[in-house]
Amino acid sequence: MVPYLRPQDIIDILIMTILVYQLYSWFRNTRALQVVMGLGFLGILYVVTKNIGLLMTSWILQELGTVLFVLIIVVFQNEIRQALYRFSPLRAVFGKQEGGGRLDLLEVSSAVFSLAAARTGALIVFQRREQLDDFLLHGIPLDSLVSSQLLISLFEDGTPLHDGAVVVRDGRIAVASCHLPLSTNGDLPQYLGTRHRAAIGITERSDAVVVVVSEERGTVSLVVGGELTEVAKPEELTERLTHLFGPTVSEEPVKTIRRRLTSNLGAKLATLLLVVVSWLIITGRQGGIVTVTVPIKYHNLPDSLALRSSSPEEVEVQLKVFTSLTPSPKNLDIVADLDLARIREGNNELPVTSDNLQLPLGTVVASISPAKVKVVAQRKIRRELPIRLKKIPPVLRGMRIWLEPERVTVVGPEHLVSRLDAVETEEVDLRRVRENRVIEVKLVAPAPQVRILNDAPIYLRVMVERR
Ligand SMILES: Nc1ncnc2c1ncn2[C@@H]1O[C@H](COP(=O)(O)OP(=O)(O)OP(=O)(O)O)[C@@H](O)[C@H]1O
C-alpha cells in the first residue's frame, strides 16, 4: 500500500505519536479519556462497516459521529481548554512554576503532621504552572502567608472555613474552603472517601500537587498526576515537596531522557502502533497516482557558458494526491526548475528531483521519469567582427557610402560565433537619396544566442559628390 517512506513521513508519525501520547497522559483517568476511547471504538466500527458494505449501519454511525463530536466539545470544554493550555508554547514563557523557595515547606509539613496527629482532615492544593480557577467552586479568597498555625486553624473542626480545600498559589494561601472536582476513576479503593477523591480529581485535571490528611485514619498522602502515595514522616514530605517544586532535577540529562523514553513503554508503543495504522489508512486514502507532464526550465546559467542543447524538454512526474486537498493537479502549472550554476563545459547530467518542483499542497512525488536531463553547455567566446550592409544598395554614380563604426564585438556560443565573418545591418533603401545623408541603421543578431555588445548607434554615411 505504501511504496516508499520519506523522512518527512517518519517525522510526521513521530510528531503525531508524541501529541497523541501527551493527550493520553493528560486525559488518563478522566472521564474524557473513556469517552474518547468509546468514540475511537465507534470510529473503528464505522470504518469496518463501511468497508464491508453495511450501508445503514455505517450511515447511522457517521451521523452519530457528527452529533457526538459537537456534544464532546460542549461537555468537555474544561478538559479541552486545559489540554490546549498545556500545548501552548507561551506557557513555558509566561507560566509560573511554584517555587519551593518562596514557600516554607517545613511549615507545611509540620502543620500537616500536627493535623494528622490530631485526626483533623485537611486538603491542601498547591498550584503549579496550570491555572486551577476553572476547577474551584465556592472558595473564600484569602491572601496570606503560609504558616503552620494558619493552616492548622483553617482546618480546625468547627471553624467556618474548615470544610473543603485550601489552595496555595505563588507561595501564599489564595483560597480556602473550596470545592474540587472528584475523580471518576472507578479503580480507586473503596476506603477512599470524597476528600481523597477530590485530591485525586484535581491532580488528574491539572499539574497541581495535593497533600491530603485523612480524618478517619490519621494518614498523610501526597497526590500528583492522579497517583496517591502515603507519606510517613514530615521530613519525607518536605523532601518530596522540595523535589516537586524545586527547579533542579538532580538526575543527569541522559538518564532523564532515557527514563522519560522508557517509562510507560507499553502505552507509548500502543500509541505508536495506533498512529502508524492511522497513517497507513490516511495515506492509503490518497486519490491515487496522477501523471503530469512537466516542462523543464533552467536558471543560473554561468555567464561564461551558453546552452547548446538539452533533452528531454519535459519529464513525466507521477504524483500521489490527497484528493480532498487538490482536486485536479493536471490543471496545475507545475514546472521543473533546474539550477545550472554548477554545470561545466560539455555534457552534463542533471538529476530532476522533487526539490525542483513547486508542488501544490497535498501532493507528494512518487516518481519522475526520466530522472535525469542531459544538458550540453558550450564556452562563450567574444569576437570583434566587421559590420556589413545587408544587400549593398544600388548607389548613384558619384555616391560614396561607409559605416561608422566599422566593427562591433559579439559574444555567444563558440560554435556559432566562430563561424561568423561579419555582422549584418538591416536593409537600407538609398533610392531616393540625392545628397549627403547620415542614416542610423540597426544591426541584426546573427543568431538568438549571439549578443551584440554595442550600445552606440551605427551610422551609414552617404556622400554624393557633385561635379
Ligand atoms: N469535592 C470536594 N472538594 C473539597 N473538599 C471535599 C470535597 N468532598 C469532600 N471534601 C471534604 O472531605 C470531607 C469529607 O470527607 P470524607 O470522609 O467523605 O472523605 P475521606 O476521603 O474518607 O476522608 P477522611 O479519610 O478524612 O474521612 C468533607 O467534609 C469536605 O471537607
The ligand as a Gaussian input file, in Angstrom:
#p B3LYP/6-31G(d) Opt

LIG

0 1
 N      -15.227000      17.819000      46.372000
 C      -14.635000      18.209000      47.493000
 N      -13.803000      19.256000      47.472000
 C      -13.176000      19.643000      48.584000
 N      -13.320000      19.027000      49.759000
 C      -14.152000      17.985000      49.850000
 C      -14.846000      17.522000      48.696000
 N      -15.587000      16.464000      49.049000
 C      -15.360000      16.279000      50.357000
 N      -14.499000      17.179000      50.836000
 C      -14.022000      17.303000      52.193000
 O      -13.938000      15.998000      52.706000
 C      -14.803000      15.869000      53.809000
 C      -15.477000      14.555000      53.766000
 O      -14.510000      13.589000      53.723000
 P      -14.865000      12.036000      53.555000
 O      -14.877000      11.383000      54.896000
 O      -16.041000      11.889000      52.680000
 O      -13.630000      11.646000      52.698000
 P      -12.446000      10.691000      53.042000
 O      -11.626000      10.678000      51.758000
 O      -12.925000       9.377000      53.573000
 O      -11.627000      11.482000      54.091000
 P      -11.261000      11.057000      55.531000
 O      -10.293000       9.918000      55.392000
 O      -10.663000      12.317000      56.084000
 O      -12.561000      10.671000      56.175000
 C      -15.781000      16.997000      53.647000
 O      -16.239000      17.390000      54.947000
 C      -15.006000      18.077000      52.981000
 O      -14.310000      18.864000      53.920000

